[in-house]
Amino acid sequence: MPAPGVHEAEHDITVSAPASAVYRLIADVEQWPRIFPPTIHVDREALDAGQERIRIWATANGEAKHWTSRRTLDPEGLRIDFRQEVSTAPVAAMGGAWVVEPLGADRSRVRLLHDYRAVDDDPEGLRWIDEAVDRNSRAELAALKENVENAHAAEAWTFSFSDTVRTTGSAKDMYDFIDEAQLWSERLPHVASVQLARQPSGLQVLKMETRAKDGSTHLTESYRVCLPFTQIAYKQTTLPALMSLHTGLWTFEEDGAEVMATSRHTVVLRTENITAVLGPDAGVAEAREYVRGALSTNSRATLGHAGDYARAQRR
């Protein structure tokens, strides 16, 4: 029986994949922003054998939340237990487990267990948690099933790439330029308008209109996780027609008198829209080239202006 005030929930799904493959996907938290729609960013710290601490930024009921959990990994038992160390209201405490059960050589059952308590056992807070746990659990299990079952095919339309610049200046100044996105419409020619909302724990919501080479504009919206003064991670939530996923990471590293700033992108193409956007003869290769060109052009332009800013600050 759960303790007074503690509520429990269980969700499950059957996956057409070996249990070991499913377990590996759940264990690799750094891939969660790509796999699970609610997850924005995960920061991992290895502890003792089989133990790790993870900081997670994710959406719940349309709101961005942040928490810190400790995980115990049992690859032989195909089980991962988790317990939040630092929760965000209205959650007072939360834990649970991922349990993978083999149903044969190529089929598995995944159970996602939760136990939780609301701050002051508030009924309204509890209803909010019930809805968030149910919505996120269903979304995560469905995404896990889709990703693990389509892992081989998805390799063709999932790709990552980076752009890097080196310049004189400090990592902090480069970081500040990217962090201060509310000024981008004044600082970056390809940004037409911008709105930036800052939330606790370094979380930001960024909405902006960007200009394409042909003069057209399109709206993008992203959640950003800012970790001074080394990295800014983001997940785009409003996507153009050719992408079903876009995550990014800005990193800043000092190397003597220079700073190395990198913009990394991970993209999953929306293959069903390729011919509508690029024409009847276009395929995955053309879509990859088009998307990479568009994203890289903006990244390099932003990094170039950030470098100019860092050099000016040094002077």
N, C-alpha and C positions, 0 to 999 in steps of 0.2 A: 504493500500500500504506500502511495506517495505521502510525504509529510504534509501537514495542514498548510493550505495555501498554495501547494505545488500542483500544477496541472501537467498532464502528459498528453502527447500526441504521437501518432505513428502514421507514416505514409510509406507506400511501397510501389515498386514497378518491376516488371519483368523485361529483361534485356537479352537480345539475341547476340551474346558475346560470352567468351570464357570469363569465369569469375575473377581470375588473376588479372585480366586486362581491365576489367571494371574497377577493381581495387586500385590498380596503379593510377588510373585517371583521377580517382577521388583523392589519392594520397598526394598528388602533385599540385599543391595549392597555388603555385605560381602560374598555372594554366587556368585557374578558375575564372579570371575576367573574360577569357576566351570561351569558356565552356558554359558558365552559368550567367544568364541574363542579369540577375540582380547584383552581381559582384562587380565592383568598380576597380579595386586594387587590393592585393594581399602582400603583406610584408612578413617574411618568415625568419625565425631565429631558432637554430638547432640547439637543443639542450642535451640532456643525458640520452643514452641509447633508447631509441624508440619514443623520445619525447621531443616536442617542439612547441614554441610559442608563436602564434600568428596574430597579426593585426589585420583586421578586415574592414574595408569600407564598402558598403553595399546599400542598395535601396530596399525599403520596406514600406509597403502601402504608399508608394510614391514619394517617400521621404528618404533622404540620404542619412545613414547611420554609420557609426563606427564602434567597434568593440575589439577587445583583446581576448583570445582564447588559448588554452593549453590543450594540446592533443597528445594522445597516446596511440601509437601505431602498432598494430599486430598483424603483420603480413601473413603469418601462418594461419591465424584465425580469421583472416579477411575481415577485420573489424578495426574501426577507428573511433575511439571515444574522445569527446571534446567537452570542455567546461569553460565558460566565459570567466576570465579573471577580472576584466573591466567591462561593465555593461553600460548601456545608454538607456535612460528613462524612455518609456515607462517600464523597461525590463529591470527587475531587481536581481534576478539570477536566471541563468539558462545553461543547460547542458544537454548531452544526448550522445548519439552514436550513429555511425554509418556501419551497416552490417550487410555483407555480400554473401549470399548463399548459392552454391552451385546447384543447378537443376539439370545438369548434364554437361557434356563436353563443351557445348557452345550456347548454353542458356544459363542465365543467372537471375536471382531475385535480389533486388536492392531494397533494404529497409532503412528508412531515415527516422530515427527516434528523437524526440525532444521532451525535456521536462523543464518547466519554467515557472517563475513567480513574478507577479507585478509589484511595483513599488507600493508599499502600504496596502497591498492586496486590493488595490482600487479596482472596482468592477469595470469602469470605463477603460482603464489601462489594460486590464486582462482581455477585454474584447479586442482591443487594438492588437495585442500580441497574438491572440488566437487567429485573427485574420492574416497577420503578417506571416506567421509560421505556416499556415495552410497555403497561402498564395505562393510564398517562396519555395516551400517544399515541393509543391506540384511543379512549379517552373523548373526547379533544379533537377528533379528526377526526369522530367520530360527532356530537358536539354542533355542530361547525362546519357539517356538512351539514344537520342539522336546522334550525339557526338561519337559514342563508342561504336554504334552500329555502322556509321558512315565514315569511320576514321580513315579507311584506305582511300575511298573516293574523294574525301574532302581534302586530302593532301594536294590535289591538283589545283584547287582554288583557294588554298590558305597559304599565305606567304608573309614574310617579314623582311624589312630592310631598314638601313640606317643612313643618316647623313651626319657628318661630323665637320666641325670647323675648329681651327686652332687660332688663338689670337692672344695678344698681350692683354693684361687686365686680371681681374679676380673672378673666381667662381661665384662669389656672392653677387657681384654686379651683373653677371650673366643671368644668374638665377632670378635676381630682382626684376630684370627686364621681362622674363617670361612670366613671373608671378604677377606683375602689375598689368594684367591683361586689360584692365579697365581703360588703359591709355593707348591700346593698340590702334584704335581708329585715328589717333593723332600721330602715331609712330610708324605704322606699317601701311604702305600704299594699297595693299590688297585687302585690307579690312575696311569695310564701309561703315559698319556700326558695331557696337559691342555693349553688352551688359554683363557685369560680374557681381555675383552675390557670394559673400564669404560666410562660411558656417564654422562652428567649433571643430577642433581637431584637424585644422588645416584643410578642410574640405571647401571646395568652391563649385559653383554652378556657373558655367560660361555659355552665353548665347551671343553669337555674332553672325553678321553678314559678310561674306567674302566675295571679292570680285574675281571672275575668271578672265582669261586672256581676251575673250570676245566681248568683255564689258558686262556680261550678265552677272547677277549676284545670286547666291544661294545661302540659306540659313542653316547654321549648324548649332547644335547644343551638346555640351559635354559636362560630365562631372570630373573634377580634378582633385587630386590628392597631393598636397604640397608638403614636402619634407625638407625644410631648410638645412643647408643650402646646397643640397646634393642632387635632389631629383624631384620632378613633378610628373606624376602619372595621370593619365586621363582615359576616359571611356566615352566615346561619342554615342549619344542616345538619339539624335536626329541624324539619319543617314541618307546619303544620296542613293539613287536608284541602283548603282552598281555594287554597293556594299551591304552585306548583312551584318558585318561586324567591323569595327575599327577601334583599336586601342593604341595608345601611344605612351612614350616615356621620354622625357627630357632629362638628361644627366649632365652634371657639371663636375669636372675634375681638374685640379690644378697640377701642373707639371712644370716645376721651376717657376720661371717668370711668365709662363704662358698658362692659358686655361683651355681645356679641351671640352667642347660642348657638343652633345650628340642628341639627335632626334631619332627615335626608333619607332617604327610603325608595325603593327600586325593587322592584317586585313583578311577577311573572308569575303570572297566575291559572291554576289547574288547572280548566279549563272543564268537564271531564267530571264533576266533583263538585258543580257549582253546584246542581242541582236536589235532590240528595240532602241537601245542607246547608241550603239556603234555601227549598226548596219547589218544586213543579212549575211555578210561574209565574215563577220568577226567571230572570234572564239575566245577561249580562256586566255591564250597567249596575248591577244590584242587587248583584252580587258585588263590583264595584269600590267601591261606596259602603260596603258592610259591612266589607270589609277595611281600607279607608282609615280608617273610623271607629274600628275596634278598635286599629289601630296608632297613629293620631294621639292617641287618648285616653291611651294609656300613655306616648307620647313627651312630650306636654304635661305630664302629671303628673310625669314624671321631670325635665323641664326646670324645672318650677316648684319642686320640692324642691331641685334643684341651685342655683337662684337664691337660695332661702332660705339655703342653706349658704354661698354666696359672700358674701351680705350679712352673715351672722353672723361670718364670718372677717374681714371688713373692720372690723366694730365691735370 
